Amino acid sequence: MEKINRRQFVGRLGAGVFVTSLGGLLPRPLWAEPGAAAADILKLTPQSRYDLDIAYQPFYLNGRKEAVQATAINGTVPGPLMHWREGDTVELNVTNSLMDTEHSSIHWHGILVPFAMDGVPGVNFAGIRPGETFTYRYKLVQSGTYWYHSHSAFQEQTGTYGPLVIEPRGGDPIRADRDYTVMLSDWTSDGPDAAFRNVTMNDGYYNYQQRTVGDLFKDFKERGIQDTVADRLAWGKMRMSPVDLADITGADYTYLMNGNAPDDNWTALFNPGETVRLRFINGAAMSTFDVRIPGLDMKVVMVDGKAVKPVDIHEFRISVAETYDVLVRPKKDQPFTIFAESLDRSGYARGSLSPQMGLSAAVPELRPRPVRTLEDIGMGGMGSMGDMKMGAKMDHSSMGDGGMKASSSKQMTPDIPGPIGPEPFTPEDNVNAAMIVMNPKDRVSEPGIGLGEDGWKVLTYSDLVNAEGQPYSPNVDREMTINITGNMERYMFSFDGKKFSQHPGPYNFRHNERLRLWLVNHTMMEHPIHLHGMWMQIENGQPHDSIPYKHTILVKPGEKISALITPIEKGDWAFHCHLLYHMDAGMFQVVRVS
């Protein structure tokens, strides 16, 4: 893969500016404007041709005379809402109007395309040079809610993203009276280059919610002195913080809904008794959100563009790059708050469902910041570290193989039904793998840290039941394990203990094989793992015909999760963590299908 240098924008990108609100300062497309009725997708006509121009777009922060710049698409952030129809061949002419040293690209996230149309510079095309136009052309073989974004430098963080909706051929079986896109994102006031440098130098740079002496005495009272001291010593030995929940927090980020800051109050209209479809897309660079609409139940009907059997919920977690379609039916003639709270509780994005413009409901208070336990990161014992190994000289005899090193891509054909399980991981050193979870857990039925204790139903992966049929074989040809690794203190992230630049070559998938891929998270953070060009189907306890499709899987700390994959298109495909700075710090690899 061609190495992509991070480049500074023309002028300063808001260095040192603290943003409390972008109120009306970002250029937005009409569908995302807060001051007019939001675009109802049911009223849009599908198009098969779009011309997209990526260019710098100046705007001003809080009345400052100095402009900062976005990398906008057709002059707006987010970019145009593209509406396609399944079965059509789309033509997308993308022009790079950025400075003469910065190439650009568009990746069609979750869309099944020939590899040359996937849009990842250095993997399956050369990128779009300044002043040039690249034409993407492919036939649509799917429908649902998806999105698109740049795969060049940090352009995704600075505005090069947008939503897309593919209308099913023959009509949509999901019935709704109104249909809106709700795109969540984050905007850094420091600028991506400065933010990346800050977290690289100090992984807790933006974390203003560290534990205090008051927390220590509270733990003494609630847990006892001995357990509290053991817990603190264990975290100290690991050189990690149990409140390190997000690399970049609301101390720097402004959280946006369709490009609108919380005070802008983006609004979607309804008439009481109508069924409203909300297509949530997380287009953030680094932020995971917990979404709820106080006073309304939600019914999840689609995940990552694929229909699921309806699930009644009150809240769901949406990680970077995931999409969730929900139905709501407000019966009261009053506004409701659409509330997307950051995982670390440092801020939120917010909008409204309302019977008329200009109304808003109460905005919930932020919940207390969660604190990770040793169990949350796969340790399993108070301070004993019995399920985890630290350091370069690790004892692997407890892994059951007498310390024998296992290849992360070992091929095997099981003679018995059911998964063999993830292979034990033996890193060559601990530079990029500061901790190894010896006993990873199955966590598909867990809602995730900070959720599940409020008395309402929270969606989990185990709730998802595929409603689109199963075209692939239940017979598994091969199993493979990929380990999610990192060194938080050094801000290094990797697969199988190696950053992208250290891997000897791509992971090899076989065309049309049925592969069981195990993902094992050996870090203390959640990672949204995205595989280009093919579906992953999570083995979540449902029968084979009912396991859900995913293009992005959020893997919890200390978790093992398996997905079945059938590679249907030959070529080179990106495989990476969708936290933008983690990908840039090394958690990226190429999958070769041959």
N, C-alpha and C positions, 0 to 999 in steps of 0.2 A: 504493500500500500504506500502510495506517495505520502510523504510526511507533510502535514498541513501546518504551517506556521500560524500562530495566533497573531493577529495584526491589530494595531490601534486604528481607531476610526479617525476621519478627518477632524481635527480639533480635539478637545477633551471630551470624554464621554461622562460628563457629570461627576468628575472626581471630587470626592469630599462633600458632595451635596447630599443632605439627608432629606428624603422625600416623605412627607406625611400624606400627601394626596397628589395625584396627577390631574385632578379635577378638570376635565374638558380639554386637556392639553395634548393628548395623543390624537393623531389623525386616525379616525375610525371609518370603516365602511358603513354604508347606510344600514345594513342589517344589524349592526352592533351599536348604533347610536342610542344613548340613554334618553334623549328628549323626544323620541317619536316611537310609535308602535314598532316593536321588534318584527323582523321579517318572519312571516309564517311560511315554512318550507312548502306547505301544501299549495301555496299560491305561486310558487316559483316554477318556471318551465325548464325542464332539463335541457342542457346544452352539451354539445359534443366537442366544441372548440373554444379554447380560451387563450388569450394573449396575456402573459404575466411579465411584469417588469420589476426587477429587484434593484432598488436604488436607495440612497441615503435620503431620509426624510427628517428635516430639523423640527424640533419642537422645544418648548420652553418650560422650565420647571419653576413653579411658584412665582411667576412674574420676573424671574431673573432675565437680564439682558443677554446673557450668554446661552446660546442654543446648544442642546445636546442632540444626538442623532440616532435614529433607528434605521435598521436595514428593512425597509418596508416593501411590501408587494403592492404594486399599483397605487402607491402613495398612502397605504393605510396599514394599521396594526390593530387586529389581525388582518390577514389578507382576505381576498374575496371568498365568499361562501360559494363553493362550486357544487352544482347540482347536476348529476349525471344519471344515465339510465342503463341498467344492466343489459348486456348484449350489444350496446353501442361500441363503436371504436372512437376513442377520444383522441384529440390532437391538442397538445399543450405546448405553445411556443413561449419559452422562458428566456428572457433577455437579461443579461447581467450589465447593469449600468453603474456598478460600483467603481471605486478607484482602480487605477491601472495595475495595482499589485495584488488585488484580492479576487480570487475566483469564487464562484458560487455554485449552487446546485439546488434541486428540489427532490426530496424523497417522498414517495407516496406511501404513507405509513399504513401497513396492513393490506395493501392492494397487491394482488397476485399478478405479476408482470413478467415479461422476459427479462433476464438479468441485465441486459444492456439498457433497460428503461428504469432501473431501480434507483439510480441517482445518488450513488455513493462514490465520490471522487477517490481514485486510486484503487478501488475495488472492482467496479464494473463500468466506469467511464472516467474520462479525464477531467471532468468538471467543466464549468462554463467560464471561459475567460472574459475579462471586462470588454464590453462592446460587442460580444458575440451572443448569438441566439442558438439555443439547443431545442430541438423539437422532440418531445416525448409523444409516442404514438403506440397505443395498445388497445386491445379489446377487453371490455369489462366482463368478467366471469363471475361476479358476485354483486351483492347489494348490501346496504347497511350504512352505518355511521363510521366515518374515518377522518383522517386529517393529513396534512402535508406540511413539510418543514425543510429548511436547509440542512444539509449534512456537511457544511463547510464552516471551519473555524467555529466562532461563537455566534454566528448569525441567527441561530434558533433562539438564543437568549435575547437578542436585540430586535426581534419582531418579524423574522422571516418564517411565518407559519400561518396556517389558516385551516378552516373546516371544509370537509366535503361530505356530501350525502349522495348515495347511489340508490336510485329508485328501483324497486324490484320490477322485473319484467312481468307484466300481467297484473300489476297492482299490488299494493302493500297489504298483507294480511293483518298487520297491526293497525287497528282502527283508532283514530283520534280526530277531534274537532279542530285542534290547533297543534302546530308542530314547530318547536323552536330549538335552535342550537345554543348551548351554554358552554362556551370555551373558557377554561380556566388557565391562567398563566401567571408568571412572576416577572417583575421588572426590577433590575438592580440599579440603584442610584450611583453606586461606585463604578459601574461599568464592568463587563465580564473579565477583562484582562486583570484589572486591579483586584476584583473579587477572587479570581482564581489564585493570584499571587498571595493574597492575604490568607486564604485557607491552606495553601501549600506551606506557608511559613509557620502558621499556627492554626491547627485544626479547630480550635475553639474560638477563633477570632470574632465570629458574629454571635456567639452564644452568651447572651446576657442573663441567662436563667440558671446559672451554676448553683450548686448546693451551698448552703450557708451554715454558720454555726447554729442558727436556730433550727435548721433541718436536722443537724446532728442530735441535739437534745430531744427533738420530737421523736427521732428514731430510737433513742435510748428508752423513752417512755413507752413507745408502742411495741418495740421488738426486743428490748432488753439490751444491756451493754455488751454482752459477749457476742451475740449475733450481729449487732451493729458494727462492732470493731472488726469482726471477721470479714464482713461485707466490705468495709472500707479498705481493709488491707488487700483484699482480692482485687478490687478495682485499681488500687494504687500499684500493685504488682504488674497489672496489665497496662498501666499508663493510659487508662481509658476512663471516660466519665460516663456514669449512668444517665446523665441528662444530655448527652451528645446525641440529639435526635435528628438534627438537620444541620448540614454544613453551613448553609446560608439561611438566615432567619429573617423575621420581620424587622430586625434592627437595620437591615439593608433593603430587603425586598418590599415592594408594594405588590399586593396580590390583586390580580385583575380578573374581571368577568367580562368576556367579550371586549377586552381592551379598556374596560371602565374600572376606575378605582372605587373602593367601597362607597365613598360619599356621592359618586355619580348616580348610583341607584339605577343600573340597567333594569328595564321593566318589560315583562311579557304580559300581554293582555289576555283576559278570559271573560266569559260570561258564566255565572254560577250554574253548575250542573254539567258543564262541558268537560270532556276528557282532553287533557293537555299532555302532549308528548314533549319531554325535555331530553335532548341529546347532549349529555355531558361528555366533554372532551378535555382531558388534561394535557394542554400544550405547554406546560411549564418546563423550565430547564432543570429545576432541582427540587420542586415542592410537591409533596403528597398532601391531598386534602381529604377531610372527612365531611361529607355532604349530608345535610338534612334540611327539611322545610317544616319548621315548627307549626303544628296544627294540621298537617297533611300527612297521610300515609302515602307511600310510594310503591309502585309495582314495577319491578325490574323486568324488562321484556327483551333486552338485547345487550350483549356484552362483546366488546371488540368487534362490532359489526355483524355478529351472528346471533340469531334468535335463540332465546332460552325459554323454557317453560316459566310462566310468570311467578315471581317470588314477591310476596308482600313484606315490606321492610319499612323501617323508620330512618335508617342511616346506612351509608356505604362509604367505604374508603376507596378513593380513586388515585392510583399512583400515576406518575409521569407516563404519558403515552397511552394509557388505557382509555376506553370509552364505555359509558354505561347509558343506555336509553331507559327512561322511566316514564310511567304514566301516573298522572295525578288527576283527581276529580274534585276541585274545590266547589263546595256546595254553598258556602256563605258568600255574601256580597261584601267582601273585605279583602284587603291585601295580605299577602303571605311573604315572608322573607326566605329567599333562597340563600342558604348559609353554607359556605365552604371554608371550614376552619383548617388551618395548617396543622399537620401532624404534631408539631412541637408546641402548638398553642401560642405562637408568637404573633399571629395575625390572621386575617381572613379576607376572602373575596365575598362580595354580597350583591344581590340583586333582588327583584321583587316579581311576584305574580300578582297581578292587580286587575280589578274590574275597570279601572280607568287610570290614565296617566296622572302622575303627581302624588299618588298615595304611597305610603310605605307602612310596614308593620314594625314592631319592636325588633331590634337586632339583639340576638342572644349575647350574654356575657361569654368571654372566652373561658373555657374550662381550665382547671389547673394543669400545669405542665406535667406529663407523665414522667415517671422515673423507672428506668430499666432495672430489672432484677437479674441476678446471675442466671436464674432459670430462663429468662427472656432471651439470653444470648447462647443458650445451649449448655450451660455449665452443669446444672442439675443438682448442685450441692453447695451449701453455704460455705464459701471460702475454700472448699476442698479441692476445687478445680479437677474433680475426678472425671469429668466428661470433656476436658479440654487440656491441650498441651501448649506450652509456650516455649519460645526460644528455639535456637538452631539445633541443640542436642536433645532431640525428643526421643522418648521411649515408645516405640510402636508395637511392643510385644502384646499389648492389650487389644490390638486390632484383630487378632484371630488368625493372622497370616505369618506369625513368627517374625514380624518386622519386614517381610518381603515387600519390595516396592511394587506398586501396581501402576500400570500405564493408565493415564486418564482416558485413553481411547481404545482400551482393550476390547477385542471383538469376541462375542460369545453367542452361541445359539442355545437357548434353554431347552432342556428335554422335558421339563415339567411346566405346567401352567403357572402364571403369576410371575411377578417381578423377582429377580435375583437380589436386587438391592444395590445401592450405590457402592462403588469400589472404595476401599480404604485409601486415604490420601497421605502420601509421604513426600513432602516437599524437599527439594534439594537443599534449600536454606530457608531462613525465616525473614529475609529482607523484605519480600513482598507478601509473606504469609505470616503475620505476627502471631496469629492464634489459629489453632486447629481444633475443631469440634470433634471429639471422639465418638460421640453418640448423638448424631443429629436426629431431630424429631419430625414426625409427620404433623404439620400444623395447618392443613387445609381447612379444618373446622374452627380455627381460632380467628376472631375478628382482627386481632392485632393490638399492639400496645396502645393504651389509652381509650380503648373501646370495650363495650360489653357490660359496663357497670352502671349504666344510667337508667335501666329498667325498660329499654325499648329494643326492638329487633334490629340487629346489625347484620348486614349481608356478609357471608363468608364464601370462599370458593367451593366449599362442600355443598352449598345450596344450589349450585348451577347445574341445570339439566339441559343438555342440547336438544333443541326443538327443530333442527334442520336435517336430521338423518345422518347416517354414518356410511360414507362411501368407501372407507378404508378397512382393511382386513384386521381381525382381532389377533392374528398370529404375529408374534414379535420375532423378527429375524435377528435382532442384535440389541445389546444394551451398551450404553456408554455413560460415563460420568464426567461432568464438568464441575469443577470446584470453584466457588466464588471466594476469592481471597483478597486480602488487603493488609496494609499497615497504616492505621489511622494516624499514628504519630508522625509518620513521614509523608502522609497523604499520597500513598501509592495504592493503586487498585489493579486487580489482575484476575486472570483465569488460570487455575492450576499453578498458582505461585509465580506466574510469569506475566509481565506486562506485554502488550502487543509487540513492542520492538524486540522482545526476548524470545518470542515463540519461534521454533524452527520452521514452522509452516502451518498451513490451515488445518482445521478439523475436517476430516473426510467423511462425508455422508454418501450413501449409494443411492443412485436414482431409483425411485419407486420401492425402496426397502421400507419395512415397517420397523422403525427405530424407537426404542425406549430410551429417552434421555433423562438422566438423573441430574438435577441441580442441587448442590449442597452448599449452603451459605456458612462460611467459616469467619464471617465478620459480625460486628455488633450492630450493623445497620441493615435496613431493608434495601433491596436492590430490584428495580424493575428491569427484567431481562427481556430483550427484544430480539427475535430471530426474523430476519428478512426472508421474503420469498416463499414462505410455506407456513402452514398452521402448526401450532403446538396444541395438543389436546390433553388437558390436565386429567390425570388419573385421581379422581376425587371421591372414590367410593361408589360412583354410579356404574351401572352396567356399561359394557363397551359401546353399545349403540347410543348411549346417553351422555358420554363424557363431553364436556364443553370445549369449544374451540377458543384459543387465545393466540394473539400475536405478541402480547407482552404479559409476562408473569411476574408479579411482585413476590419475591422470595424473602421470608422473614429471617431474622438472625437465628442461627442454629437450626435452620429448617432443611429437611430433605424433601424434595418434591419431584415427582416423575411426570413426564409428558410423552405421549406417543406422537411420532412425526412420520409423515410420508413425503419425502422430497420429490416434488412433481416437476421441477424445472431445473435443468442442468445449468451449471455456472457457478460463479463466486458470489457469496452472499455475506453481508455483515451480520455479526452476532455480538451484542454489546449490552452493557448496562445503559439504560436511557437517562440516568442522571448525567447531565452533559459534562460536568467537570470530572466525574468518575471515569467516563469514557475517555476524556482527554488525558487523564492521569494514568491510563493503561488498561482499563477494563474493556477491551475491544479485541475481537478476533474475526477471522474469515472462515466461513464454512464453504467447502468446495463440494459440490454435488456432481458426481461423474458416474 
